[in-house]
Amino acid sequence: MENLLAVFVSIFLAELGDKTQLATIAFASKYGWKTAFLGAILGLATVNLIGALIGDKIGDVLPIEVIHKGAGVLFIVFGILMLLGKM
């Protein structure tokens, strides 16, 4: 249960105020909160399922330290690309 709470809090804080939430706000203003809420849940659940399945398989092959470093490098690369206006 403690691990579930850690994942929930991490994802909640990461998603709070990001582009996905802003898009949900825009959709809610156009289609209503119920449609936007259900669509956002289904979209995020699907993306997170894909990530969880891939992460589970990668975890069978690579040590967690390599996964953490790889994720860190990807965040840095994406950040630099965003700063340069490439994303």
PyMOL Python script that loads the backbone (N, CA, C, O; Angstrom):
from pymol import cmd

cmd.read_pdbstr("""\
ATOM      1  N   MET A   1       0.820  -1.200   0.000  1.00  0.00           N
ATOM      2  CA  MET A   1       0.000   0.000   0.000  1.00  0.00           C
ATOM      3  C   MET A   1       0.864   1.264   0.000  1.00  0.00           C
ATOM      4  O   MET A   1       0.523   2.270  -0.621  1.00  0.00           O
ATOM      5  N   GLU A   2       1.977   1.184   0.705  1.00  0.00           N
ATOM      6  CA  GLU A   2       2.881   2.335   0.765  1.00  0.00           C
ATOM      7  C   GLU A   2       3.440   2.657  -0.622  1.00  0.00           C
ATOM      8  O   GLU A   2       3.562   3.825  -0.989  1.00  0.00           O
ATOM      9  N   ASN A   3       3.778   1.623  -1.388  1.00  0.00           N
ATOM     10  CA  ASN A   3       4.292   1.831  -2.745  1.00  0.00           C
ATOM     11  C   ASN A   3       3.226   2.452  -3.635  1.00  0.00           C
ATOM     12  O   ASN A   3       3.527   3.336  -4.437  1.00  0.00           O
ATOM     13  N   LEU A   4       1.988   2.000  -3.501  1.00  0.00           N
ATOM     14  CA  LEU A   4       0.885   2.550  -4.289  1.00  0.00           C
ATOM     15  C   LEU A   4       0.708   4.034  -3.990  1.00  0.00           C
ATOM     16  O   LEU A   4       0.510   4.837  -4.901  1.00  0.00           O
ATOM     17  N   LEU A   5       0.780   4.390  -2.728  1.00  0.00           N
ATOM     18  CA  LEU A   5       0.651   5.797  -2.333  1.00  0.00           C
ATOM     19  C   LEU A   5       1.800   6.630  -2.910  1.00  0.00           C
ATOM     20  O   LEU A   5       1.590   7.757  -3.361  1.00  0.00           O
ATOM     21  N   ALA A   6       3.008   6.075  -2.894  1.00  0.00           N
ATOM     22  CA  ALA A   6       4.164   6.793  -3.447  1.00  0.00           C
ATOM     23  C   ALA A   6       3.984   7.040  -4.940  1.00  0.00           C
ATOM     24  O   ALA A   6       4.284   8.130  -5.430  1.00  0.00           O
ATOM     25  N   VAL A   7       3.496   6.037  -5.666  1.00  0.00           N
ATOM     26  CA  VAL A   7       3.261   6.196  -7.100  1.00  0.00           C
ATOM     27  C   VAL A   7       2.160   7.227  -7.326  1.00  0.00           C
ATOM     28  O   VAL A   7       2.299   8.104  -8.179  1.00  0.00           O
ATOM     29  N   PHE A   8       1.064   7.130  -6.567  1.00  0.00           N
ATOM     30  CA  PHE A   8      -0.042   8.074  -6.720  1.00  0.00           C
ATOM     31  C   PHE A   8       0.423   9.512  -6.501  1.00  0.00           C
ATOM     32  O   PHE A   8       0.149  10.384  -7.325  1.00  0.00           O
ATOM     33  N   VAL A   9       1.116   9.760  -5.409  1.00  0.00           N
ATOM     34  CA  VAL A   9       1.552  11.125  -5.087  1.00  0.00           C
ATOM     35  C   VAL A   9       2.523  11.640  -6.150  1.00  0.00           C
ATOM     36  O   VAL A   9       2.434  12.795  -6.566  1.00  0.00           O
ATOM     37  N   SER A  10       3.444  10.789  -6.587  1.00  0.00           N
ATOM     38  CA  SER A  10       4.409  11.204  -7.611  1.00  0.00           C
ATOM     39  C   SER A  10       3.711  11.585  -8.915  1.00  0.00           C
ATOM     40  O   SER A  10       4.000  12.633  -9.494  1.00  0.00           O
ATOM     41  N   ILE A  11       2.799  10.742  -9.373  1.00  0.00           N
ATOM     42  CA  ILE A  11       2.093  11.020 -10.626  1.00  0.00           C
ATOM     43  C   ILE A  11       1.176  12.234 -10.465  1.00  0.00           C
ATOM     44  O   ILE A  11       1.092  13.078 -11.357  1.00  0.00           O
ATOM     45  N   PHE A  12       0.497  12.315  -9.328  1.00  0.00           N
ATOM     46  CA  PHE A  12      -0.404  13.449  -9.075  1.00  0.00           C
ATOM     47  C   PHE A  12       0.363  14.768  -9.151  1.00  0.00           C
ATOM     48  O   PHE A  12      -0.075  15.707  -9.815  1.00  0.00           O
ATOM     49  N   LEU A  13       1.497  14.835  -8.478  1.00  0.00           N
ATOM     50  CA  LEU A  13       2.274  16.076  -8.467  1.00  0.00           C
ATOM     51  C   LEU A  13       2.880  16.367  -9.841  1.00  0.00           C
ATOM     52  O   LEU A  13       2.972  17.526 -10.247  1.00  0.00           O
ATOM     53  N   ALA A  14       3.295  15.310 -10.561  1.00  0.00           N
ATOM     54  CA  ALA A  14       3.875  15.511 -11.892  1.00  0.00           C
ATOM     55  C   ALA A  14       2.833  16.027 -12.875  1.00  0.00           C
ATOM     56  O   ALA A  14       3.153  16.833 -13.750  1.00  0.00           O
ATOM     57  N   GLU A  15       1.607  15.578 -12.742  1.00  0.00           N
ATOM     58  CA  GLU A  15       0.554  15.956 -13.685  1.00  0.00           C
ATOM     59  C   GLU A  15      -0.127  17.275 -13.327  1.00  0.00           C
ATOM     60  O   GLU A  15      -0.768  17.892 -14.178  1.00  0.00           O
ATOM     61  N   LEU A  16       0.008  17.706 -12.090  1.00  0.00           N
ATOM     62  CA  LEU A  16      -0.664  18.912 -11.629  1.00  0.00           C
ATOM     63  C   LEU A  16      -0.141  20.134 -12.381  1.00  0.00           C
ATOM     64  O   LEU A  16       1.031  20.490 -12.266  1.00  0.00           O
ATOM     65  N   GLY A  17      -1.012  20.764 -13.142  1.00  0.00           N
ATOM     66  CA  GLY A  17      -0.653  21.989 -13.842  1.00  0.00           C
ATOM     67  C   GLY A  17       0.120  21.794 -15.131  1.00  0.00           C
ATOM     68  O   GLY A  17       0.636  22.761 -15.691  1.00  0.00           O
ATOM     69  N   ASP A  18       0.211  20.562 -15.615  1.00  0.00           N
ATOM     70  CA  ASP A  18       0.945  20.348 -16.857  1.00  0.00           C
ATOM     71  C   ASP A  18       0.032  20.558 -18.064  1.00  0.00           C
ATOM     72  O   ASP A  18      -1.129  20.938 -17.919  1.00  0.00           O
ATOM     73  N   LYS A  19       0.574  20.304 -19.259  1.00  0.00           N
ATOM     74  CA  LYS A  19      -0.193  20.536 -20.488  1.00  0.00           C
ATOM     75  C   LYS A  19      -1.437  19.653 -20.566  1.00  0.00           C
ATOM     76  O   LYS A  19      -2.455  20.063 -21.124  1.00  0.00           O
ATOM     77  N   THR A  20      -1.360  18.454 -20.015  1.00  0.00           N
ATOM     78  CA  THR A  20      -2.523  17.562 -20.044  1.00  0.00           C
ATOM     79  C   THR A  20      -3.681  18.164 -19.249  1.00  0.00           C
ATOM     80  O   THR A  20      -4.830  18.124 -19.688  1.00  0.00           O
ATOM     81  N   GLN A  21      -3.375  18.715 -18.094  1.00  0.00           N
ATOM     82  CA  GLN A  21      -4.431  19.322 -17.286  1.00  0.00           C
ATOM     83  C   GLN A  21      -4.999  20.556 -17.978  1.00  0.00           C
ATOM     84  O   GLN A  21      -6.208  20.787 -17.940  1.00  0.00           O
ATOM     85  N   LEU A  22      -4.149  21.338 -18.600  1.00  0.00           N
ATOM     86  CA  LEU A  22      -4.638  22.513 -19.322  1.00  0.00           C
ATOM     87  C   LEU A  22      -5.510  22.108 -20.510  1.00  0.00           C
ATOM     88  O   LEU A  22      -6.517  22.755 -20.799  1.00  0.00           O
ATOM     89  N   ALA A  23      -5.115  21.030 -21.194  1.00  0.00           N
ATOM     90  CA  ALA A  23      -5.946  20.532 -22.298  1.00  0.00           C
ATOM     91  C   ALA A  23      -7.294  20.044 -21.773  1.00  0.00           C
ATOM     92  O   ALA A  23      -8.324  20.266 -22.410  1.00  0.00           O
ATOM     93  N   THR A  24      -7.296  19.386 -20.623  1.00  0.00           N
ATOM     94  CA  THR A  24      -8.557  18.913 -20.029  1.00  0.00           C
ATOM     95  C   THR A  24      -9.461  20.090 -19.688  1.00  0.00           C
ATOM     96  O   THR A  24     -10.674  20.017 -19.881  1.00  0.00           O
ATOM     97  N   ILE A  25      -8.884  21.164 -19.186  1.00  0.00           N
ATOM     98  CA  ILE A  25      -9.659  22.367 -18.887  1.00  0.00           C
ATOM     99  C   ILE A  25     -10.299  22.904 -20.161  1.00  0.00           C
ATOM    100  O   ILE A  25     -11.475  23.270 -20.170  1.00  0.00           O
ATOM    101  N   ALA A  26      -9.512  22.948 -21.238  1.00  0.00           N
ATOM    102  CA  ALA A  26     -10.043  23.447 -22.512  1.00  0.00           C
ATOM    103  C   ALA A  26     -11.165  22.545 -23.032  1.00  0.00           C
ATOM    104  O   ALA A  26     -12.193  23.036 -23.497  1.00  0.00           O
ATOM    105  N   PHE A  27     -10.966  21.222 -22.955  1.00  0.00           N
ATOM    106  CA  PHE A  27     -12.011  20.298 -23.402  1.00  0.00           C
ATOM    107  C   PHE A  27     -13.267  20.425 -22.546  1.00  0.00           C
ATOM    108  O   PHE A  27     -14.381  20.359 -23.067  1.00  0.00           O
ATOM    109  N   ALA A  28     -13.097  20.604 -21.245  1.00  0.00           N
ATOM    110  CA  ALA A  28     -14.251  20.739 -20.358  1.00  0.00           C
ATOM    111  C   ALA A  28     -15.057  21.986 -20.698  1.00  0.00           C
ATOM    112  O   ALA A  28     -16.285  21.973 -20.614  1.00  0.00           O
ATOM    113  N   SER A  29     -14.378  23.057 -21.080  1.00  0.00           N
ATOM    114  CA  SER A  29     -15.101  24.280 -21.429  1.00  0.00           C
ATOM    115  C   SER A  29     -15.911  24.101 -22.710  1.00  0.00           C
ATOM    116  O   SER A  29     -16.909  24.790 -22.923  1.00  0.00           O
ATOM    117  N   LYS A  30     -15.474  23.173 -23.562  1.00  0.00           N
ATOM    118  CA  LYS A  30     -16.169  22.956 -24.823  1.00  0.00           C
ATOM    119  C   LYS A  30     -17.192  21.822 -24.744  1.00  0.00           C
ATOM    120  O   LYS A  30     -18.298  21.944 -25.271  1.00  0.00           O
ATOM    121  N   TYR A  31     -16.820  20.706 -24.079  1.00  0.00           N
ATOM    122  CA  TYR A  31     -17.659  19.505 -24.088  1.00  0.00           C
ATOM    123  C   TYR A  31     -18.318  19.182 -22.750  1.00  0.00           C
ATOM    124  O   TYR A  31     -19.114  18.246 -22.666  1.00  0.00           O
ATOM    125  N   GLY A  32     -17.999  19.938 -21.706  1.00  0.00           N
ATOM    126  CA  GLY A  32     -18.537  19.659 -20.383  1.00  0.00           C
ATOM    127  C   GLY A  32     -17.571  18.832 -19.556  1.00  0.00           C
ATOM    128  O   GLY A  32     -16.735  18.106 -20.095  1.00  0.00           O
ATOM    129  N   TRP A  33     -17.693  18.948 -18.249  1.00  0.00           N
ATOM    130  CA  TRP A  33     -16.719  18.330 -17.366  1.00  0.00           C
ATOM    131  C   TRP A  33     -16.775  16.810 -17.399  1.00  0.00           C
ATOM    132  O   TRP A  33     -15.735  16.164 -17.277  1.00  0.00           O
ATOM    133  N   LYS A  34     -17.955  16.219 -17.561  1.00  0.00           N
ATOM    134  CA  LYS A  34     -18.047  14.757 -17.541  1.00  0.00           C
ATOM    135  C   LYS A  34     -17.313  14.141 -18.730  1.00  0.00           C
ATOM    136  O   LYS A  34     -16.544  13.194 -18.565  1.00  0.00           O
ATOM    137  N   THR A  35     -17.549  14.677 -19.920  1.00  0.00           N
ATOM    138  CA  THR A  35     -16.891  14.157 -21.121  1.00  0.00           C
ATOM    139  C   THR A  35     -15.380  14.363 -21.036  1.00  0.00           C
ATOM    140  O   THR A  35     -14.607  13.463 -21.363  1.00  0.00           O
ATOM    141  N   ALA A  36     -14.966  15.548 -20.599  1.00  0.00           N
ATOM    142  CA  ALA A  36     -13.539  15.830 -20.481  1.00  0.00           C
ATOM    143  C   ALA A  36     -12.891  14.927 -19.434  1.00  0.00           C
ATOM    144  O   ALA A  36     -11.790  14.418 -19.646  1.00  0.00           O
ATOM    145  N   PHE A  37     -13.561  14.731 -18.325  1.00  0.00           N
ATOM    146  CA  PHE A  37     -13.038  13.890 -17.249  1.00  0.00           C
ATOM    147  C   PHE A  37     -12.874  12.450 -17.710  1.00  0.00           C
ATOM    148  O   PHE A  37     -11.817  11.849 -17.515  1.00  0.00           O
ATOM    149  N   LEU A  38     -13.915  11.894 -18.322  1.00  0.00           N
ATOM    150  CA  LEU A  38     -13.843  10.509 -18.788  1.00  0.00           C
ATOM    151  C   LEU A  38     -12.808  10.337 -19.887  1.00  0.00           C
ATOM    152  O   LEU A  38     -12.055   9.363 -19.888  1.00  0.00           O
ATOM    153  N   GLY A  39     -12.766  11.276 -20.821  1.00  0.00           N
ATOM    154  CA  GLY A  39     -11.769  11.208 -21.881  1.00  0.00           C
ATOM    155  C   GLY A  39     -10.353  11.300 -21.342  1.00  0.00           C
ATOM    156  O   GLY A  39      -9.465  10.568 -21.781  1.00  0.00           O
ATOM    157  N   ALA A  40     -10.142  12.200 -20.392  1.00  0.00           N
ATOM    158  CA  ALA A  40      -8.814  12.359 -19.795  1.00  0.00           C
ATOM    159  C   ALA A  40      -8.408  11.105 -19.029  1.00  0.00           C
ATOM    160  O   ALA A  40      -7.261  10.666 -19.117  1.00  0.00           O
ATOM    161  N   ILE A  41      -9.336  10.532 -18.282  1.00  0.00           N
ATOM    162  CA  ILE A  41      -9.027   9.308 -17.534  1.00  0.00           C
ATOM    163  C   ILE A  41      -8.657   8.175 -18.487  1.00  0.00           C
ATOM    164  O   ILE A  41      -7.667   7.477 -18.271  1.00  0.00           O
ATOM    165  N   LEU A  42      -9.446   7.993 -19.534  1.00  0.00           N
ATOM    166  CA  LEU A  42      -9.167   6.914 -20.480  1.00  0.00           C
ATOM    167  C   LEU A  42      -7.835   7.133 -21.201  1.00  0.00           C
ATOM    168  O   LEU A  42      -7.060   6.194 -21.382  1.00  0.00           O
ATOM    169  N   GLY A  43      -7.579   8.367 -21.607  1.00  0.00           N
ATOM    170  CA  GLY A  43      -6.320   8.664 -22.287  1.00  0.00           C
ATOM    171  C   GLY A  43      -5.116   8.457 -21.381  1.00  0.00           C
ATOM    172  O   GLY A  43      -4.148   7.805 -21.771  1.00  0.00           O
ATOM    173  N   LEU A  44      -5.172   9.006 -20.177  1.00  0.00           N
ATOM    174  CA  LEU A  44      -4.054   8.859 -19.247  1.00  0.00           C
ATOM    175  C   LEU A  44      -3.872   7.415 -18.803  1.00  0.00           C
ATOM    176  O   LEU A  44      -2.745   6.939 -18.673  1.00  0.00           O
ATOM    177  N   ALA A  45      -4.985   6.715 -18.569  1.00  0.00           N
ATOM    178  CA  ALA A  45      -4.888   5.315 -18.157  1.00  0.00           C
ATOM    179  C   ALA A  45      -4.219   4.478 -19.246  1.00  0.00           C
ATOM    180  O   ALA A  45      -3.396   3.612 -18.949  1.00  0.00           O
ATOM    181  N   THR A  46      -4.569   4.733 -20.496  1.00  0.00           N
ATOM    182  CA  THR A  46      -3.988   3.970 -21.596  1.00  0.00           C
ATOM    183  C   THR A  46      -2.491   4.247 -21.725  1.00  0.00           C
ATOM    184  O   THR A  46      -1.693   3.320 -21.865  1.00  0.00           O
ATOM    185  N   VAL A  47      -2.118   5.510 -21.677  1.00  0.00           N
ATOM    186  CA  VAL A  47      -0.703   5.869 -21.773  1.00  0.00           C
ATOM    187  C   VAL A  47       0.073   5.287 -20.599  1.00  0.00           C
ATOM    188  O   VAL A  47       1.173   4.766 -20.783  1.00  0.00           O
ATOM    189  N   ASN A  48      -0.483   5.368 -19.403  1.00  0.00           N
ATOM    190  CA  ASN A  48       0.207   4.841 -18.229  1.00  0.00           C
ATOM    191  C   ASN A  48       0.278   3.317 -18.240  1.00  0.00           C
ATOM    192  O   ASN A  48       1.246   2.743 -17.742  1.00  0.00           O
ATOM    193  N   LEU A  49      -0.730   2.657 -18.796  1.00  0.00           N
ATOM    194  CA  LEU A  49      -0.674   1.201 -18.941  1.00  0.00           C
ATOM    195  C   LEU A  49       0.477   0.813 -19.858  1.00  0.00           C
ATOM    196  O   LEU A  49       1.238  -0.106 -19.556  1.00  0.00           O
ATOM    197  N   ILE A  50       0.601   1.516 -20.978  1.00  0.00           N
ATOM    198  CA  ILE A  50       1.714   1.243 -21.899  1.00  0.00           C
ATOM    199  C   ILE A  50       3.048   1.445 -21.182  1.00  0.00           C
ATOM    200  O   ILE A  50       3.950   0.615 -21.296  1.00  0.00           O
ATOM    201  N   GLY A  51       3.171   2.545 -20.446  1.00  0.00           N
ATOM    202  CA  GLY A  51       4.410   2.809 -19.706  1.00  0.00           C
ATOM    203  C   GLY A  51       4.696   1.753 -18.650  1.00  0.00           C
ATOM    204  O   GLY A  51       5.843   1.341 -18.476  1.00  0.00           O
ATOM    205  N   ALA A  52       3.664   1.315 -17.948  1.00  0.00           N
ATOM    206  CA  ALA A  52       3.846   0.297 -16.914  1.00  0.00           C
ATOM    207  C   ALA A  52       4.276  -1.035 -17.522  1.00  0.00           C
ATOM    208  O   ALA A  52       5.152  -1.711 -16.982  1.00  0.00           O
ATOM    209  N   LEU A  53       3.666  -1.412 -18.636  1.00  0.00           N
ATOM    210  CA  LEU A  53       4.033  -2.669 -19.295  1.00  0.00           C
ATOM    211  C   LEU A  53       5.467  -2.623 -19.816  1.00  0.00           C
ATOM    212  O   LEU A  53       6.227  -3.578 -19.655  1.00  0.00           O
ATOM    213  N   ILE A  54       5.830  -1.500 -20.444  1.00  0.00           N
ATOM    214  CA  ILE A  54       7.202  -1.351 -20.941  1.00  0.00           C
ATOM    215  C   ILE A  54       8.185  -1.336 -19.772  1.00  0.00           C
ATOM    216  O   ILE A  54       9.225  -1.992 -19.823  1.00  0.00           O
ATOM    217  N   GLY A  55       7.854  -0.589 -18.721  1.00  0.00           N
ATOM    218  CA  GLY A  55       8.728  -0.527 -17.548  1.00  0.00           C
ATOM    219  C   GLY A  55       8.914  -1.876 -16.889  1.00  0.00           C
ATOM    220  O   GLY A  55      10.005  -2.193 -16.416  1.00  0.00           O
ATOM    221  N   ASP A  56       7.859  -2.671 -16.853  1.00  0.00           N
ATOM    222  CA  ASP A  56       7.946  -4.012 -16.273  1.00  0.00           C
ATOM    223  C   ASP A  56       8.915  -4.881 -17.060  1.00  0.00           C
ATOM    224  O   ASP A  56       9.724  -5.606 -16.480  1.00  0.00           O
ATOM    225  N   LYS A  57       8.829  -4.803 -18.382  1.00  0.00           N
ATOM    226  CA  LYS A  57       9.726  -5.590 -19.242  1.00  0.00           C
ATOM    227  C   LYS A  57      11.165  -5.083 -19.158  1.00  0.00           C
ATOM    228  O   LYS A  57      12.099  -5.883 -19.100  1.00  0.00           O
ATOM    229  N   ILE A  58      11.347  -3.772 -19.151  1.00  0.00           N
ATOM    230  CA  ILE A  58      12.692  -3.209 -19.049  1.00  0.00           C
ATOM    231  C   ILE A  58      13.312  -3.578 -17.706  1.00  0.00           C
ATOM    232  O   ILE A  58      14.508  -3.855 -17.617  1.00  0.00           O
ATOM    233  N   GLY A  59      12.484  -3.577 -16.661  1.00  0.00           N
ATOM    234  CA  GLY A  59      12.962  -3.929 -15.326  1.00  0.00           C
ATOM    235  C   GLY A  59      13.459  -5.360 -15.228  1.00  0.00           C
ATOM    236  O   GLY A  59      14.266  -5.682 -14.356  1.00  0.00           O
ATOM    237  N   ASP A  60      12.981  -6.220 -16.119  1.00  0.00           N
ATOM    238  CA  ASP A  60      13.454  -7.606 -16.136  1.00  0.00           C
ATOM    239  C   ASP A  60      14.840  -7.718 -16.764  1.00  0.00           C
ATOM    240  O   ASP A  60      15.549  -8.698 -16.538  1.00  0.00           O
ATOM    241  N   VAL A  61      15.230  -6.710 -17.557  1.00  0.00           N
ATOM    242  CA  VAL A  61      16.470  -6.788 -18.332  1.00  0.00           C
ATOM    243  C   VAL A  61      17.568  -5.874 -17.774  1.00  0.00           C
ATOM    244  O   VAL A  61      18.742  -6.245 -17.764  1.00  0.00           O
ATOM    245  N   LEU A  62      17.181  -4.679 -17.311  1.00  0.00           N
ATOM    246  CA  LEU A  62      18.160  -3.684 -16.872  1.00  0.00           C
ATOM    247  C   LEU A  62      18.077  -3.440 -15.369  1.00  0.00           C
ATOM    248  O   LEU A  62      16.994  -3.516 -14.789  1.00  0.00           O
ATOM    249  N   PRO A  63      19.210  -3.148 -14.735  1.00  0.00           N
ATOM    250  CA  PRO A  63      19.186  -2.768 -13.318  1.00  0.00           C
ATOM    251  C   PRO A  63      18.504  -1.407 -13.142  1.00  0.00           C
ATOM    252  O   PRO A  63      18.534  -0.571 -14.045  1.00  0.00           O
ATOM    253  N   ILE A  64      17.899  -1.195 -11.992  1.00  0.00           N
ATOM    254  CA  ILE A  64      17.140   0.028 -11.718  1.00  0.00           C
ATOM    255  C   ILE A  64      18.003   1.279 -11.843  1.00  0.00           C
ATOM    256  O   ILE A  64      17.509   2.333 -12.245  1.00  0.00           O
ATOM    257  N   GLU A  65      19.287   1.173 -11.502  1.00  0.00           N
ATOM    258  CA  GLU A  65      20.171   2.337 -11.607  1.00  0.00           C
ATOM    259  C   GLU A  65      20.304   2.802 -13.062  1.00  0.00           C
ATOM    260  O   GLU A  65      20.320   4.002 -13.338  1.00  0.00           O
ATOM    261  N   VAL A  66      20.398   1.856 -13.975  1.00  0.00           N
ATOM    262  CA  VAL A  66      20.501   2.192 -15.408  1.00  0.00           C
ATOM    263  C   VAL A  66      19.203   2.837 -15.885  1.00  0.00           C
ATOM    264  O   VAL A  66      19.228   3.790 -16.664  1.00  0.00           O
ATOM    265  N   ILE A  67      18.075   2.317 -15.421  1.00  0.00           N
ATOM    266  CA  ILE A  67      16.774   2.879 -15.797  1.00  0.00           C
ATOM    267  C   ILE A  67      16.653   4.307 -15.286  1.00  0.00           C
ATOM    268  O   ILE A  67      16.206   5.189 -16.020  1.00  0.00           O
ATOM    269  N   HIS A  68      17.043   4.549 -14.039  1.00  0.00           N
ATOM    270  CA  HIS A  68      16.978   5.903 -13.469  1.00  0.00           C
ATOM    271  C   HIS A  68      17.874   6.865 -14.239  1.00  0.00           C
ATOM    272  O   HIS A  68      17.463   7.982 -14.552  1.00  0.00           O
ATOM    273  N   LYS A  69      19.096   6.439 -14.544  1.00  0.00           N
ATOM    274  CA  LYS A  69      20.019   7.314 -15.284  1.00  0.00           C
ATOM    275  C   LYS A  69      19.496   7.573 -16.698  1.00  0.00           C
ATOM    276  O   LYS A  69      19.577   8.697 -17.194  1.00  0.00           O
ATOM    277  N   GLY A  70      18.964   6.545 -17.340  1.00  0.00           N
ATOM    278  CA  GLY A  70      18.399   6.719 -18.680  1.00  0.00           C
ATOM    279  C   GLY A  70      17.232   7.686 -18.679  1.00  0.00           C
ATOM    280  O   GLY A  70      17.119   8.535 -19.564  1.00  0.00           O
ATOM    281  N   ALA A  71      16.357   7.556 -17.676  1.00  0.00           N
ATOM    282  CA  ALA A  71      15.220   8.470 -17.569  1.00  0.00           C
ATOM    283  C   ALA A  71      15.708   9.902 -17.337  1.00  0.00           C
ATOM    284  O   ALA A  71      15.168  10.849 -17.909  1.00  0.00           O
ATOM    285  N   GLY A  72      16.731  10.050 -16.493  1.00  0.00           N
ATOM    286  CA  GLY A  72      17.287  11.381 -16.239  1.00  0.00           C
ATOM    287  C   GLY A  72      17.854  12.014 -17.501  1.00  0.00           C
ATOM    288  O   GLY A  72      17.640  13.199 -17.758  1.00  0.00           O
ATOM    289  N   VAL A  73      18.573  11.225 -18.281  1.00  0.00           N
ATOM    290  CA  VAL A  73      19.138  11.728 -19.537  1.00  0.00           C
ATOM    291  C   VAL A  73      18.017  12.143 -20.489  1.00  0.00           C
ATOM    292  O   VAL A  73      18.094  13.199 -21.117  1.00  0.00           O
ATOM    293  N   LEU A  74      16.972  11.311 -20.595  1.00  0.00           N
ATOM    294  CA  LEU A  74      15.848  11.662 -21.475  1.00  0.00           C
ATOM    295  C   LEU A  74      15.168  12.958 -21.038  1.00  0.00           C
ATOM    296  O   LEU A  74      14.813  13.780 -21.883  1.00  0.00           O
ATOM    297  N   PHE A  75      14.980  13.157 -19.718  1.00  0.00           N
ATOM    298  CA  PHE A  75      14.388  14.404 -19.231  1.00  0.00           C
ATOM    299  C   PHE A  75      15.265  15.595 -19.617  1.00  0.00           C
ATOM    300  O   PHE A  75      14.755  16.628 -20.050  1.00  0.00           O
ATOM    301  N   ILE A  76      16.572  15.452 -19.462  1.00  0.00           N
ATOM    302  CA  ILE A  76      17.482  16.544 -19.820  1.00  0.00           C
ATOM    303  C   ILE A  76      17.410  16.838 -21.312  1.00  0.00           C
ATOM    304  O   ILE A  76      17.326  17.999 -21.713  1.00  0.00           O
ATOM    305  N   VAL A  77      17.441  15.788 -22.142  1.00  0.00           N
ATOM    306  CA  VAL A  77      17.375  15.969 -23.597  1.00  0.00           C
ATOM    307  C   VAL A  77      16.067  16.663 -23.982  1.00  0.00           C
ATOM    308  O   VAL A  77      16.074  17.621 -24.755  1.00  0.00           O
ATOM    309  N   PHE A  78      14.940  16.175 -23.437  1.00  0.00           N
ATOM    310  CA  PHE A  78      13.651  16.795 -23.756  1.00  0.00           C
ATOM    311  C   PHE A  78      13.618  18.249 -23.290  1.00  0.00           C
ATOM    312  O   PHE A  78      13.077  19.107 -23.988  1.00  0.00           O
ATOM    313  N   GLY A  79      14.186  18.532 -22.128  1.00  0.00           N
ATOM    314  CA  GLY A  79      14.238  19.909 -21.622  1.00  0.00           C
ATOM    315  C   GLY A  79      15.036  20.823 -22.544  1.00  0.00           C
ATOM    316  O   GLY A  79      14.623  21.947 -22.832  1.00  0.00           O
ATOM    317  N   ILE A  80      16.173  20.331 -22.998  1.00  0.00           N
ATOM    318  CA  ILE A  80      17.006  21.124 -23.903  1.00  0.00           C
ATOM    319  C   ILE A  80      16.264  21.353 -25.220  1.00  0.00           C
ATOM    320  O   ILE A  80      16.255  22.465 -25.747  1.00  0.00           O
ATOM    321  N   LEU A  81      15.644  20.299 -25.748  1.00  0.00           N
ATOM    322  CA  LEU A  81      14.876  20.452 -27.000  1.00  0.00           C
ATOM    323  C   LEU A  81      13.731  21.454 -26.843  1.00  0.00           C
ATOM    324  O   LEU A  81      13.440  22.221 -27.761  1.00  0.00           O
ATOM    325  N   MET A  82      13.086  21.441 -25.680  1.00  0.00           N
ATOM    326  CA  MET A  82      12.005  22.408 -25.451  1.00  0.00           C
ATOM    327  C   MET A  82      12.553  23.827 -25.377  1.00  0.00           C
ATOM    328  O   MET A  82      11.955  24.757 -25.918  1.00  0.00           O
ATOM    329  N   LEU A  83      13.701  23.994 -24.702  1.00  0.00           N
ATOM    330  CA  LEU A  83      14.311  25.318 -24.611  1.00  0.00           C
ATOM    331  C   LEU A  83      14.731  25.847 -25.974  1.00  0.00           C
ATOM    332  O   LEU A  83      14.687  27.051 -26.224  1.00  0.00           O
ATOM    333  N   LEU A  84      15.138  24.940 -26.848  1.00  0.00           N
ATOM    334  CA  LEU A  84      15.559  25.336 -28.198  1.00  0.00           C
ATOM    335  C   LEU A  84      14.396  25.470 -29.153  1.00  0.00           C
ATOM    336  O   LEU A  84      14.584  25.815 -30.319  1.00  0.00           O
ATOM    337  N   GLY A  85      13.180  25.198 -28.666  1.00  0.00           N
ATOM    338  CA  GLY A  85      12.002  25.327 -29.497  1.00  0.00           C
ATOM    339  C   GLY A  85      11.818  24.190 -30.492  1.00  0.00           C
ATOM    340  O   GLY A  85      11.112  24.346 -31.489  1.00  0.00           O
ATOM    341  N   LYS A  86      12.438  23.063 -30.234  1.00  0.00           N
ATOM    342  CA  LYS A  86      12.338  21.916 -31.143  1.00  0.00           C
ATOM    343  C   LYS A  86      11.194  20.983 -30.787  1.00  0.00           C
ATOM    344  O   LYS A  86      10.932  20.020 -31.507  1.00  0.00           O
ATOM    345  N   MET A  87      10.520  21.254 -29.699  1.00  0.00           N
ATOM    346  CA  MET A  87       9.390  20.404 -29.283  1.00  0.00           C
ATOM    347  C   MET A  87       8.188  21.267 -29.027  1.00  0.00           C
ATOM    348  O   MET A  87       7.127  20.757 -28.667  1.00  0.00           O
TER     349      MET A  87
END
""", "prot")
cmd.dss("prot")
cmd.show_as("cartoon", "prot")
cmd.util.cbc("prot")
cmd.orient("prot")
